[in-house]
Structure formats: structure tokens, C-alpha cells
Amino acid sequence: MANVALIGASGQAGSRILKELSDRGHRVTAIARDPAKIAALQGVTAVKGDVFEKDALAGLLKGHDAVISAVHFTASDPDLLIGAVRAAGVARYLVVGGAGSLEVAPGQRLIDQPDFPAAYKAEAAAGATFLDLLKGVDDLDWTFLSPSAMFVPGERTGSFRLGSDALLVGEGGSSISFEDYAIALVDELERPAHVRQRFTVGY
């Protein structure tokens, strides 16, 4: 059982990760701008936090075994987030990543393809920047878990594939549910296999 701080606990991915952590018996400090939106679950303490207030955020993170960041890249600053984790003295940092930086062919990123939706470009580009920043971090045991292209509400099946830098594509295209993504992320928390690496999950 780990003592985990989850930033962005009320979001689409964050709320599923929160439930997975709670169901597996972890203790969670669930952080969001509006703690009233955080689900009341076993072992969960909801607290108010702002990703742009580094010192206050570091104070909330202090004393945990791991930090999970599940916030939109365009609504946060990777330098501030990484700085808060460092200031808190927490070594393990897991990031809900994006699919845009995954490769569709060697050296060809998904975000750079002509049919990549314009509406998602800013978020995808910010996610790629975050990953590049993490690759230069050698004082944190970070992991960046990229979902597949379609990252959507669905079922918790427990049946999925893991990969490294290539976009995973199955019979139904490239997709993963928030629920199955949460399983993969909490598995990584419990049994670290991708420290200082990016990996991906999909069907």
C-alpha cells in the first residue's frame, strides 16, 4: 500500500485513476482546484490545490511515496510541476501523458501527420514538450504513460497491450479507455518497470 498524491483527481483520467488507487487499498491525497468535485472513496483525502502555486503544491506533496500528475498540459506548467515534486522530496513521479508524441513510423510523430486534428494540436504539442523536459531529468524516478490516440470513457476490461514509443493500433483503431489506462498506470506504480521512460497502453 502506497501513500500517493494525485494532482488533477477530479478530471476524466484522474477520477478513474483515483478509483483504481482506492480499490487497490492505496492512501490518496486527491488534489484539485475544486475538491467538491473529487469522489468520496475509501482511503481518499480531498484537498484544494493549484498547479501554478509551486510552493503550496510542494507542501501538499511532501511526505508521499509517489506523485501522479493527471492535468491537462495546456492548463499547467511542466517546470512548476517538476519543481514542486523536487521541492517536496518525492522521488517517484508518474505523468498521464499524451499520444501526440508517439510514432506512427520510425521518426514520424502522430502530431506531425497531416490529418492530426487541429483542435488537439496545442495540447499534444505541450505534452511532447513535457516529455522532452522529463528526458533531461535525472534526479526523479519519472514515468510518462502515453494513452492511445482515442482516450475515452469506457469499460474496465483489464485486457490491453503495452508498448514503448510507437502508437499501438488494434482492429478498432488506436484507443484505450480511461478505466483500463488507470489499471496500467497503477500497475506501474506498484511494480515499476518503466522508470525514466515513456511507455504506452492500448488495445
C-alpha positions in Angstrom: 0.0 0.0 0.0 1.4 3.4 -1.1 0.8 6.9 0.1 0.0 8.7 -3.2 -0.6 12.3 -4.1 -2.8 12.6 -7.2 -2.9 16.0 -9.0 -6.0 16.5 -11.1 -8.0 14.0 -9.2 -11.4 15.2 -10.5 -10.7 15.0 -14.2 -11.6 12.4 -16.8 -8.4 10.4 -16.3 -7.7 11.5 -12.8 -11.1 10.3 -11.4 -10.6 6.8 -12.9 -7.0 6.7 -11.5 -8.4 7.8 -8.1 -10.9 4.9 -8.1 -8.3 2.4 -9.2 -5.9 3.5 -6.4 -8.7 3.4 -3.8 -10.0 0.0 -4.9 -6.5 -1.4 -4.5 -6.1 -0.1 -1.0 -3.8 2.8 -1.5 -4.0 6.0 0.6 -4.5 9.0 -1.7 -4.3 12.8 -1.2 -6.6 13.8 -4.1 -5.7 17.4 -5.3 -8.0 19.5 -7.4 -8.9 23.2 -7.8 -12.4 22.3 -6.6 -12.2 19.5 -4.0 -16.0 19.2 -4.0 -15.7 17.5 -7.4 -13.5 14.7 -6.1 -15.3 11.4 -5.5 -15.6 10.3 -1.8 -13.8 7.0 -1.8 -12.1 4.7 0.7 -8.7 6.0 1.7 -9.0 9.3 -0.1 -8.5 12.7 1.3 -9.6 15.6 -1.0 -7.7 18.8 -0.8 -7.7 22.1 -2.8 -4.5 22.8 -4.8 -3.4 25.0 -7.6 -0.8 23.7 -10.1 0.5 27.2 -10.6 1.4 27.7 -6.9 4.6 25.8 -6.7 5.4 26.2 -3.0 1.9 25.5 -1.8 1.7 22.4 -4.1 5.1 21.2 -2.9 3.7 21.4 0.7 0.7 19.2 -0.3 3.0 16.6 -2.0 5.5 16.3 0.9 5.6 13.0 2.7 4.1 10.9 -0.1 5.7 7.8 -1.7 4.7 8.9 -5.2 3.1 11.7 -7.1 0.8 11.2 -10.1 0.1 14.1 -12.4 -3.2 13.9 -14.3 -3.6 17.5 -15.5 -4.0 19.0 -19.0 -0.7 20.1 -20.4 -2.1 23.4 -21.6 -3.6 24.1 -18.2 -0.3 23.6 -16.3 3.4 24.3 -16.4 5.8 21.3 -16.5 8.6 23.3 -14.9 6.4 24.2 -12.0 5.1 20.6 -11.6 8.5 19.0 -11.7 9.9 21.8 -9.4 7.1 21.1 -6.9 7.8 17.3 -6.9 11.5 18.0 -6.4 10.8 20.6 -3.6 8.6 18.1 -1.8 11.4 15.5 -1.8 9.3 12.8 -3.6 11.4 10.6 -5.9 8.6 8.8 -7.8 6.7 10.8 -10.3 4.2 9.4 -12.8 2.6 11.5 -15.5 -0.5 10.9 -17.5 0.9 11.6 -21.0 -0.4 12.3 -24.4 -0.5 10.3 -27.7 0.8 13.1 -29.9 4.5 12.3 -29.4 4.0 8.6 -30.2 5.5 7.4 -33.5 3.4 6.1 -36.4 6.6 5.2 -38.2 10.2 5.5 -37.2 10.9 9.2 -36.6 7.4 10.2 -37.6 5.2 11.5 -34.7 1.5 11.3 -34.6 1.2 15.1 -34.0 3.1 15.8 -37.3 0.7 13.8 -39.5 -1.4 15.9 -41.9 -4.7 14.5 -40.6 -3.9 15.2 -36.9 -7.0 17.2 -35.6 -6.2 20.9 -35.2 -8.3 21.1 -32.1 -5.9 18.8 -30.2 -2.7 20.2 -31.6 -1.9 22.6 -28.7 -2.4 20.0 -26.0 -0.4 17.4 -27.9 2.5 19.8 -28.5 2.5 20.8 -24.8 2.6 17.1 -23.9 5.5 16.4 -26.3 7.4 19.4 -24.6 6.7 17.9 -21.2 8.1 14.5 -22.2 11.2 16.2 -23.7 11.7 18.0 -20.4 11.4 14.8 -18.4 14.0 13.1 -20.6 16.5 15.6 -19.1 15.5 14.9 -15.5 17.9 12.5 -13.7 17.0 13.2 -10.1 13.4 11.9 -10.2 12.2 8.3 -11.0 9.7 9.6 -13.5 7.4 7.6 -15.9 5.3 9.1 -18.7 2.4 6.9 -19.8 1.0 7.8 -23.2 -2.5 6.6 -24.0 -3.6 5.6 -27.5 -5.0 8.1 -29.9 -8.6 7.8 -28.7 -8.5 8.2 -24.9 -12.2 7.9 -23.9 -14.6 6.7 -21.2 -15.3 3.0 -21.4 -15.1 -0.3 -19.6 -12.5 -1.6 -17.2 -11.6 -4.8 -19.0 -8.1 -5.4 -17.8 -7.3 -6.6 -21.4 -4.8 -4.3 -23.2 -1.3 -4.1 -24.7 1.8 -2.1 -23.6 4.3 -0.6 -26.0 7.2 1.9 -25.9 7.3 4.8 -28.4 5.1 3.5 -31.2 1.4 4.2 -31.4 -0.5 1.0 -30.7 -3.2 0.2 -33.3 -5.7 -2.6 -33.0 -8.6 -3.9 -35.0 -10.8 -1.0 -33.8 -8.1 1.6 -34.4 -5.9 3.2 -31.7 -7.8 3.5 -28.4 -7.8 2.9 -24.7 -10.5 3.6 -22.1 -9.7 5.8 -19.1 -10.6 2.8 -16.9 -8.0 0.4 -18.5 -5.4 3.2 -18.7 -5.8 3.6 -14.9 -5.0 -0.1 -14.4 -1.8 0.2 -16.4 -0.7 3.3 -14.5 -1.4 1.8 -11.1 0.3 -1.4 -12.2 3.4 0.8 -12.9 3.1 2.4 -9.5 3.0 -0.9 -7.8 5.6 -2.7 -9.9 7.9 -0.2 -11.6 9.0 -1.4 -15.0 9.4 1.9 -16.9 11.5 4.2 -14.6 12.8 7.3 -16.5 11.0 6.0 -19.6 7.8 6.6 -21.6 5.6 3.7 -22.4 2.1 3.4 -24.0 -1.1 1.4 -23.5 -3.8 0.5 -26.0 -6.0 -2.3 -27.3 
